[in-house]
Amino acid sequence: MTTRRLTMGQAIVEFLKNQYVERDGHEHRFVEGVFGIFGHGCVAGVGQALEEYGKDGLRYYQGRNEQAMVHAATAFAKQSNRLRIFACLTSIGPGATNMVTGAAAATVNRIPVLLLPGDIFAKRMVGPVLQQLESPHSQDTSVNDCFRPVSKYWDRINRPEQILTALPEAIRVLTSPAETGAVTIALPQDVQAEAFDYPIEFFAKRVWRIPRQEPDRESIERAVDWVRQSKRPLIIAGGGVIYSEASEALAAFCEATGIPSCETQAGKGALPFDHPCNVGAIGVTGTSAANVLAREADLVICVGTRLSDFTTASKTQFQNPNVRFIGLNVSSFDAHKHSALPVIGDARTSLGKLLHAAQEMHHTVGDAHKKQVADLRAAWDKEVDRLFNLNAKPRISQGEVIGIVSGFMGESDTVVCAAGGLPGDMHKLWRAATPRSYHMEYGYSTMGYEVAGALGVKMADPSREVYVMIGDGSYLMMSNEIVTSVQERRKLIVVLLDNHGFACIRGLARSCGSRGFGNDFRYRDDKGTIDTGDFLPIDFAANAASLGAHVIKASDRASLSDALEEAKTTDRTTVIVVEVARDEYVPGYESWWDVPVAEVSGMETVRKARTDYEEKVKAERYFL
């Protein structure tokens, strides 16, 4: 057997360089590069290997925060329809555990990312090493065990030859449409530097074919029968529609049957916003059109969605006593939710089979249902136009900012957002024309994802203008990858909405009877109260400029439009800071979210909110 003597770190680099994927006849490299921050747990191991062997196929990118690196890698993979990934390399200790939040976000959203945290010495002789957490019940425990519950595959490499079985298994999970998420391979720092005679075949080019799984014939036949029996069917388009590149198949099925389609956050843009069958966002952050149809639906066809509580409005959205669900998904776990008829298969392939069957039986929904869909769509379009043109005074509203930015962007551009109040308003109002023009991390609702995620999107497709919609709270949590975007010449356009606090949770607290305690960015007053002092004089423009960004301030509709025009002409990341009205909210529509209110309180507003809560929670349903 021919072998090649390498350190374990060097072997990892050589292996990752030679992994490829193929779908629909298109083949390309799977691991595009490595984000990293070096420390004593990786610099002399995989770090040395990247310097010596990574130049010709595994480019290294310098991160500023380990969590942000994972967000960038996750966004890159999402924008690439899960067909390309990044690895993320860290030292041991805090460098490693900083990635746990990013790992959770990737796994929750079903997005592949490879994590390579450094680990404590396998030989133990020098323990406790710097940044080692000692465990009195096991010497085999390190902080990297924190990754176990947030990883789809987890392993610790205690001998250099163990990567011969661990790495192929890691790639198997990363390339699986049904099982993918964060994969963590913990790398003890001494083992990274140990040499082994690896079989030369380990470094040969390997192509991982990603098949389009076909559903079984019986499940398709039963699904078609359910569609034929339904009077008020509705489709929920999730992220799986986009990852499968099934937008055309979805449009064809909707057009052939007349069935309306709504969209989750991950599925937004699966159909163009102006498609006559697209009724917009569903659930807590949904449109009046989609939510009325969902409430009355007797059949809900769930395509590539995991049915989160925002989508189902805490299981209150579907009130037809005879409602049934079809779960069309590559994941059996997701396909069975809500006691659905599971149709386990690739979204594009499965929709094609449903379309063929529907065409054979010439089935369409009734004229009354079609008219209701058209009327609801028209009413919703008017509501969006109203919110886009409020002319709020003295400051512009968040809804108006959304309207101006979405109207300015081109169809080939992408907007990125994550946590706070913006995702809900954008889910309702944003007019997405193409599948990858709207990029939202709302599965884990991770504050701080926005700038790092936008960097990942830009790296996935440098030809696009990438816009970031971010609130001041998220910006303060993690805006450091502005530096990386400047360093790598990956220009972003960041629209920073300043509302002087965590306005989303302030509004939620007030809806639960509170006064919004603890959510404003204020000085404490002379009595020690946190919510009544003057607002903090935070200069976001100066902060962004200090990170290397071009900065523009906007204060109203005209100056925001001018700022967007200027930003398009700049040669580096540009941050537009705009102060918005704090109390001008986009309302909810025909929906509710379960946030438990205090059962007892001396505050009358809380008691009133609890009474309202107890009434609304009665609508929650088990789907057994």
GIDA-V545006 format. One record per residue. PHI is phi in radians with two decimals (999 if undefined). BURIAL is b if it has 24 or more other ideal C-beta (glycine too) atoms within 12 Angstrom, else e. D_CENTER is the distance of its C-alpha to the mean C-alpha in Angstrom with 2 decimals. Layout:
# GIDA-V545006
{{PHI | BURIAL | D_CENTER} {PHI | BURIAL | D_CENTER}}
This chain:
# GIDA-V545006
{{999 | e | 45.04} {-1.35 | e | 43.97} {-2.22 | e | 41.86} {-2.38 | e | 40.27} {-1.52 | e | 40.49} {-2.45 | b | 37.37} {-1.24 | b | 35.75} {-1.05 | b | 32.81} {-1.06 | b | 30.56} {-1.13 | b | 32.14} {-1.16 | b | 31.75} {-1.06 | b | 27.99} {-1.09 | b | 27.73} {-1.13 | b | 30.11} {-1.17 | b | 28.35} {-1.11 | b | 24.84} {-1.11 | b | 26.45} {-1.92 | b | 27.82} {-1.72 | b | 24.91} {-2.21 | b | 24.16} {-2.18 | b | 22.37} {-2.48 | e | 23.79} {-2.46 | b | 22.67} {0.98 | e | 24.94} {1.46 | e | 27.36} {-1.76 | e | 25.11} {-2.02 | e | 25.24} {-2.79 | e | 23.70} {-1.09 | b | 22.97} {-1.54 | b | 20.04} {-1.67 | b | 19.71} {-1.40 | b | 19.62} {3.07 | b | 20.41} {-2.31 | b | 20.17} {-1.51 | b | 18.79} {-2.77 | b | 21.25} {-2.31 | b | 23.23} {-1.39 | b | 26.64} {-2.73 | b | 28.69} {-1.13 | b | 31.56} {-1.49 | b | 29.43} {-2.61 | b | 28.44} {-1.12 | b | 30.40} {-1.63 | b | 33.45} {-1.84 | b | 31.70} {-1.13 | b | 28.63} {-1.05 | b | 28.99} {-1.08 | b | 32.51} {-1.12 | b | 31.45} {-1.12 | b | 28.92} {-1.11 | e | 31.73} {-1.51 | e | 34.20} {-2.07 | b | 32.30} {-1.52 | b | 28.92} {-1.07 | e | 30.33} {-1.76 | e | 30.70} {2.80 | b | 27.29} {-2.47 | b | 24.93} {-1.17 | b | 24.50} {-1.69 | b | 23.77} {-2.13 | b | 21.63} {-1.49 | b | 22.42} {-1.61 | b | 19.75} {-1.96 | b | 20.52} {-2.62 | b | 18.52} {-1.13 | b | 17.42} {-1.09 | b | 14.19} {-1.09 | b | 13.37} {-1.03 | b | 14.39} {-1.15 | b | 11.88} {-1.06 | b | 8.99} {-1.09 | b | 10.90} {-1.14 | b | 11.44} {-1.12 | b | 7.95} {-1.11 | b | 7.31} {-1.02 | b | 10.81} {-1.16 | b | 10.43} {-1.13 | b | 7.74} {-1.16 | b | 10.10} {-1.61 | b | 12.88} {0.97 | b | 12.11} {1.19 | b | 12.09} {-1.75 | b | 15.70} {-2.46 | b | 15.77} {-2.40 | b | 14.70} {-2.05 | b | 15.75} {-1.72 | b | 17.57} {-2.20 | b | 17.61} {-1.97 | b | 21.13} {-2.42 | b | 22.42} {-1.34 | b | 25.65} {-1.47 | b | 26.43} {1.22 | b | 26.14} {-1.11 | b | 23.97} {-1.06 | b | 22.48} {-1.25 | b | 21.26} {-1.21 | b | 20.18} {-1.04 | b | 18.21} {-1.47 | b | 15.69} {-1.08 | b | 15.40} {-1.08 | b | 12.63} {-1.09 | b | 10.53} {-1.09 | b | 11.72} {-1.07 | b | 10.82} {-1.08 | b | 7.11} {-1.13 | b | 7.38} {-1.19 | b | 9.80} {-1.03 | b | 8.41} {-1.53 | b | 5.64} {1.08 | b | 8.76} {-2.04 | b | 8.16} {-1.38 | b | 11.53} {-2.65 | b | 12.62} {-1.83 | b | 16.27} {-1.91 | b | 17.45} {-2.17 | b | 21.15} {-1.35 | b | 22.30} {-1.12 | b | 26.01} {-2.43 | b | 28.05} {-1.20 | b | 31.51} {-1.04 | b | 34.69} {-1.21 | b | 35.28} {-1.32 | e | 39.02} {1.19 | e | 38.78} {-0.99 | e | 42.03} {-1.71 | e | 40.64} {-1.25 | b | 38.45} {-1.39 | e | 37.37} {-1.36 | b | 35.74} {-0.91 | e | 34.17} {1.32 | b | 30.80} {-1.55 | b | 31.69} {-1.63 | b | 31.20} {-1.38 | e | 34.36} {-2.02 | e | 34.32} {-1.28 | e | 37.74} {-1.78 | e | 37.04} {-2.87 | e | 35.79} {-1.47 | e | 36.03} {-1.72 | e | 33.25} {-1.72 | e | 30.57} {-2.37 | b | 28.47} {-1.09 | b | 25.44} {-1.19 | b | 23.45} {-1.15 | b | 24.07} {-1.07 | b | 21.35} {-1.36 | b | 18.86} {-0.95 | b | 20.40} {-1.27 | e | 18.53} {-1.88 | b | 15.01} {-2.02 | b | 15.92} {-1.41 | b | 16.53} {-2.59 | b | 19.57} {-2.40 | b | 21.51} {-2.69 | b | 24.83} {-2.13 | b | 27.27} {-1.69 | b | 29.66} {-1.73 | b | 33.12} {-2.40 | e | 35.17} {-1.07 | b | 34.49} {-1.32 | e | 35.18} {-1.16 | b | 32.43} {-1.20 | b | 29.85} {-1.08 | b | 31.80} {-1.82 | e | 30.27} {-1.25 | b | 27.09} {-1.16 | b | 25.49} {-1.05 | b | 26.03} {-1.17 | e | 24.55} {-1.07 | b | 21.43} {-1.19 | b | 21.08} {-1.00 | b | 21.84} {-1.21 | b | 18.85} {-1.09 | b | 16.49} {-1.62 | b | 17.85} {-1.48 | b | 17.87} {-1.05 | b | 15.73} {-1.56 | b | 16.54} {-1.91 | b | 16.40} {-1.19 | b | 13.82} {2.85 | b | 11.69} {-1.30 | b | 13.00} {-2.09 | b | 16.69} {-2.04 | b | 19.00} {-2.07 | b | 22.52} {-1.36 | b | 24.51} {-2.14 | b | 27.29} {-0.92 | b | 30.45} {-1.18 | b | 31.80} {-1.30 | b | 35.24} {-1.20 | b | 34.14} {-0.98 | b | 32.10} {-1.67 | b | 35.48} {-1.39 | b | 37.55} {-1.73 | e | 38.84} {-2.66 | b | 39.20} {-1.51 | e | 40.75} {-1.46 | b | 37.80} {-1.02 | e | 38.66} {-1.07 | e | 38.27} {-1.10 | e | 36.51} {-1.11 | b | 33.48} {-1.80 | b | 32.78} {-1.25 | e | 33.44} {-1.04 | e | 30.89} {-2.22 | b | 28.89} {-1.86 | e | 27.00} {-1.67 | b | 24.51} {-1.42 | e | 24.64} {-1.78 | b | 21.64} {-1.37 | e | 23.53} {-1.70 | b | 22.81} {-1.11 | b | 23.82} {-1.62 | e | 26.29} {-1.25 | b | 26.63} {-1.28 | e | 30.09} {-1.08 | e | 32.63} {-1.13 | e | 33.44} {-1.16 | b | 29.95} {-1.13 | b | 29.80} {-1.08 | e | 33.29} {-1.17 | e | 32.50} {-1.09 | b | 29.37} {-1.10 | b | 31.55} {-1.11 | e | 34.18} {-1.14 | b | 31.83} {-1.09 | b | 30.74} {-1.08 | e | 34.44} {-1.36 | e | 35.32} {-1.33 | b | 32.68} {-1.91 | b | 33.66} {-2.33 | b | 30.45} {-1.34 | b | 27.55} {-2.55 | b | 23.95} {-1.79 | b | 20.98} {-1.91 | b | 17.38} {-1.67 | b | 15.19} {-1.81 | b | 11.83} {-1.05 | b | 9.39} {-1.04 | b | 12.36} {-1.10 | b | 14.46} {-1.29 | b | 12.70} {-1.09 | b | 12.42} {-1.47 | b | 16.05} {0.99 | b | 17.09} {-1.85 | b | 18.65} {-1.06 | b | 18.69} {-1.14 | b | 22.43} {-1.14 | b | 23.17} {-1.12 | b | 21.47} {-1.06 | b | 23.43} {-1.12 | b | 26.59} {-1.15 | b | 26.33} {-1.09 | b | 25.82} {-1.17 | b | 28.68} {-1.28 | b | 30.96} {-1.86 | b | 30.56} {1.35 | b | 29.77} {-1.29 | b | 27.01} {-1.26 | b | 24.56} {-2.25 | b | 20.80} {-1.95 | b | 18.12} {-2.42 | b | 14.35} {-1.42 | b | 11.29} {-1.06 | b | 8.37} {-1.25 | b | 6.84} {-1.68 | b | 10.55} {-1.13 | b | 11.67} {1.68 | b | 14.11} {-1.02 | b | 15.11} {-2.02 | b | 18.42} {-1.01 | b | 19.69} {-1.02 | b | 19.96} {-1.69 | e | 23.74} {-1.17 | b | 24.12} {-1.07 | b | 26.71} {-1.68 | b | 24.85} {-1.54 | b | 21.53} {-1.81 | b | 21.74} {1.52 | b | 18.35} {-1.19 | b | 15.80} {-2.04 | b | 16.74} {1.72 | b | 17.03} {-0.96 | b | 17.09} {-1.83 | b | 15.56} {-1.66 | b | 17.40} {-1.52 | b | 20.36} {-1.11 | b | 23.94} {-1.12 | b | 24.37} {-1.14 | b | 21.67} {-1.28 | b | 22.45} {-1.15 | b | 26.18} {-1.14 | b | 25.85} {-1.16 | b | 23.68} {-1.08 | b | 26.28} {-1.71 | b | 29.06} {-1.10 | b | 27.57} {-1.75 | b | 29.67} {-2.57 | b | 27.27} {-2.09 | b | 23.45} {-1.72 | b | 22.13} {-1.66 | b | 18.60} {-1.90 | b | 17.22} {1.12 | b | 14.23} {-2.19 | b | 12.80} {-1.68 | b | 12.82} {0.95 | b | 14.42} {-1.20 | b | 12.85} {-1.20 | b | 15.34} {-1.22 | b | 13.90} {-1.19 | b | 14.41} {-1.60 | b | 17.83} {0.92 | b | 18.79} {0.92 | b | 19.70} {1.03 | b | 21.66} {-2.01 | b | 23.81} {-1.29 | b | 22.62} {-1.87 | b | 24.79} {-1.90 | b | 28.40} {-1.14 | b | 30.50} {-1.09 | e | 32.56} {-1.85 | e | 32.64} {-1.12 | b | 28.98} {-2.23 | b | 27.86} {-2.21 | b | 24.58} {-1.97 | b | 23.95} {-1.80 | b | 21.00} {-1.71 | b | 20.33} {-2.79 | b | 17.97} {-1.30 | b | 18.32} {-1.70 | b | 17.73} {-1.07 | e | 20.85} {-0.99 | e | 19.21} {-1.36 | b | 16.99} {-1.14 | b | 19.84} {-1.55 | b | 22.28} {-1.09 | b | 20.54} {1.09 | b | 22.72} {0.91 | e | 25.67} {-1.30 | b | 24.61} {-1.28 | b | 26.62} {-1.39 | b | 24.50} {-2.07 | b | 24.32} {-1.63 | b | 22.81} {3.10 | b | 22.10} {-1.06 | b | 20.13} {-1.07 | b | 18.98} {-1.14 | b | 21.04} {-1.12 | b | 24.03} {-1.19 | b | 24.09} {-1.10 | b | 23.84} {-1.08 | b | 26.61} {-1.23 | b | 28.78} {-1.12 | b | 28.27} {-1.07 | b | 29.17} {-1.03 | e | 32.26} {-1.17 | b | 33.40} {-1.13 | b | 32.89} {-1.17 | e | 34.88} {-1.12 | e | 37.61} {-1.71 | e | 38.17} {0.94 | e | 37.69} {-1.65 | b | 35.52} {-2.44 | e | 34.02} {-1.26 | b | 33.29} {-1.24 | e | 36.17} {-1.09 | e | 37.10} {-1.10 | e | 36.62} {-1.18 | b | 32.97} {-1.08 | b | 32.46} {-1.17 | e | 34.21} {-1.07 | b | 32.16} {-1.05 | b | 28.93} {-1.10 | e | 30.49} {-1.14 | e | 31.78} {-1.14 | b | 28.54} {-1.09 | b | 26.72} {-1.11 | e | 29.52} {-1.12 | e | 29.47} {-1.20 | b | 25.76} {-1.02 | b | 26.21} {-1.14 | e | 28.98} {-1.16 | b | 26.93} {-1.11 | b | 24.24} {-1.04 | e | 27.14} {-1.10 | e | 28.64} {-1.22 | b | 25.64} {-1.30 | b | 25.29} {-2.29 | e | 28.99} {-1.20 | b | 29.72} {0.96 | e | 31.59} {-1.10 | b | 30.81} {-2.25 | e | 33.33} {-1.45 | e | 33.79} {-2.06 | b | 30.14} {-1.14 | b | 27.62} {-1.52 | b | 25.13} {-1.08 | b | 21.35} {-1.08 | b | 21.56} {-1.17 | b | 24.00} {-1.06 | b | 21.84} {-1.02 | b | 19.06} {-1.10 | b | 21.88} {-1.17 | b | 23.43} {-1.20 | b | 20.42} {-1.14 | b | 19.22} {-1.25 | b | 22.89} {-1.41 | b | 23.37} {-1.18 | b | 20.64} {-1.54 | e | 21.66} {-1.13 | e | 20.25} {-1.60 | e | 19.41} {-1.58 | b | 17.42} {-2.32 | b | 13.70} {-1.89 | b | 12.34} {-2.14 | b | 9.41} {-2.69 | b | 8.77} {-2.58 | b | 7.30} {-1.49 | b | 9.89} {1.71 | b | 13.45} {-1.42 | b | 15.35} {-1.04 | b | 13.94} {-1.00 | b | 10.90} {-1.12 | b | 13.60} {-1.19 | b | 16.06} {-1.23 | b | 13.99} {-1.02 | b | 12.93} {-1.24 | b | 16.70} {-1.77 | b | 18.18} {-1.12 | b | 16.33} {-1.73 | b | 18.31} {-1.43 | b | 16.13} {-1.76 | b | 18.65} {-2.38 | b | 16.93} {-1.07 | b | 14.01} {-1.88 | b | 12.32} {-1.56 | b | 13.43} {-2.25 | b | 10.52} {-2.17 | b | 7.11} {-2.14 | b | 5.11} {-1.71 | b | 2.66} {-2.26 | b | 5.24} {-1.18 | b | 5.70} {-1.94 | b | 7.20} {0.87 | b | 7.76} {-1.66 | b | 8.50} {-1.10 | b | 11.31} {1.74 | b | 11.98} {-1.23 | b | 8.69} {-1.03 | b | 9.90} {-1.19 | b | 12.89} {-1.09 | b | 11.96} {-1.08 | b | 8.81} {-1.12 | b | 11.33} {-1.05 | b | 13.80} {-1.08 | b | 11.92} {-1.12 | b | 11.62} {-1.12 | b | 15.28} {-1.21 | b | 16.33} {-1.22 | b | 15.05} {-2.58 | b | 17.08} {-1.08 | e | 19.55} {-1.28 | e | 21.24} {-1.50 | b | 18.67} {-1.39 | b | 18.89} {-1.98 | b | 15.56} {-1.81 | b | 15.46} {-2.03 | b | 13.72} {-1.84 | b | 14.05} {-2.53 | b | 14.45} {-1.48 | b | 16.77} {-1.14 | b | 19.51} {-1.13 | b | 18.31} {-1.17 | b | 15.03} {-1.05 | b | 17.13} {-1.17 | b | 19.68} {-1.28 | b | 17.35} {-2.86 | b | 16.10} {-2.14 | b | 17.30} {-1.13 | b | 19.15} {-1.33 | b | 17.43} {-0.96 | b | 19.35} {-1.06 | b | 22.14} {-1.13 | b | 20.53} {-1.11 | b | 19.76} {-1.22 | b | 23.44} {-1.04 | e | 24.68} {-1.58 | b | 23.05} {0.97 | e | 23.93} {-1.92 | b | 20.42} {-1.19 | b | 20.84} {-2.10 | b | 18.20} {-2.02 | b | 19.12} {-1.79 | b | 17.89} {-1.80 | b | 18.81} {-1.76 | b | 19.32} {-1.65 | b | 20.29} {-1.71 | b | 22.86} {-2.11 | b | 23.67} {1.10 | b | 25.30} {2.73 | b | 23.14} {-1.51 | b | 20.33} {-1.15 | b | 21.18} {-1.07 | b | 18.55} {-1.30 | b | 19.90} {-1.04 | b | 23.33} {-1.15 | b | 23.19} {-1.12 | b | 21.97} {-1.07 | b | 24.80} {-1.17 | b | 27.28} {-1.20 | b | 26.39} {-1.69 | b | 27.27} {1.70 | b | 30.61} {-1.43 | b | 30.01} {-1.64 | e | 30.77} {1.63 | b | 27.36} {-0.90 | e | 28.67} {1.35 | e | 27.13} {-2.07 | b | 24.53} {-1.60 | b | 26.58} {-1.60 | b | 27.07} {-2.31 | b | 30.86} {-1.22 | e | 33.85} {-1.21 | e | 35.59} {-1.46 | e | 38.75} {-1.10 | e | 42.25} {-1.62 | e | 41.99} {1.56 | e | 38.87} {-1.41 | e | 36.55} {-1.46 | e | 33.04} {-1.82 | b | 32.24} {-2.12 | e | 35.35} {-1.33 | e | 35.91} {-1.16 | e | 35.29} {-1.15 | e | 31.81} {-1.19 | e | 30.97} {-1.48 | e | 31.81} {-1.41 | b | 28.53} {-1.78 | e | 28.83} {-1.15 | b | 25.34} {-1.11 | b | 27.04} {-1.14 | e | 29.19} {-1.09 | b | 26.36} {-1.10 | b | 24.34} {-1.10 | e | 27.63} {-1.16 | e | 28.42} {-1.55 | b | 25.32} {1.84 | b | 26.65} {-1.48 | b | 24.96} {-1.37 | b | 27.00} {-2.20 | b | 26.93} {-2.33 | b | 27.88} {-1.77 | b | 28.52} {-2.26 | b | 28.34} {-2.29 | b | 29.88} {-2.69 | b | 30.11} {-1.05 | b | 29.24} {-1.15 | e | 31.64} {-1.23 | e | 30.71} {-1.19 | b | 26.96} {-1.08 | b | 27.81} {-1.11 | e | 30.10} {-1.12 | b | 27.55} {-1.13 | b | 25.08} {-1.10 | e | 28.05} {-1.15 | e | 28.99} {-1.06 | b | 25.53} {-1.18 | b | 25.58} {-1.67 | e | 28.83} {-1.38 | e | 27.96} {-1.82 | e | 27.64} {-2.58 | b | 25.08} {-0.90 | b | 22.04} {-2.14 | b | 23.04} {-1.97 | b | 22.14} {-1.83 | b | 23.31} {-1.77 | b | 24.07} {-2.34 | b | 24.81} {-1.44 | b | 26.05} {-2.06 | b | 25.13} {-1.13 | b | 26.91} {-1.29 | b | 25.90} {-2.00 | e | 26.98} {-1.77 | b | 26.18} {-1.68 | b | 23.45} {-1.41 | b | 22.09} {-1.26 | e | 23.38} {-1.52 | b | 21.96} {-2.36 | b | 23.26} {0.96 | b | 24.80} {-2.70 | b | 22.36} {-2.71 | b | 22.16} {-2.18 | b | 20.02} {-1.39 | b | 21.74} {-2.16 | b | 22.10} {-1.00 | e | 25.47} {-1.79 | b | 28.17} {-0.87 | e | 30.96} {-1.27 | e | 33.67} {-2.28 | e | 36.47} {-2.89 | e | 36.76} {-1.46 | e | 39.54} {-1.62 | e | 37.48} {-1.08 | e | 38.41} {-1.12 | e | 35.10} {-1.22 | b | 33.28} {-1.08 | e | 35.84} {-1.14 | e | 35.34} {-1.11 | b | 31.56} {-1.16 | b | 32.21} {-1.07 | e | 34.56} {-1.12 | e | 32.04} {-1.08 | b | 29.40} {-1.11 | e | 31.94} {-1.33 | e | 32.61} {-1.27 | e | 29.07} {-1.18 | e | 28.06} {-1.11 | e | 30.80} {-1.40 | e | 28.68} {-1.15 | e | 26.27} {-2.26 | e | 26.97} {-1.58 | e | 26.91} {-1.95 | b | 26.41} {-1.63 | e | 28.72}}
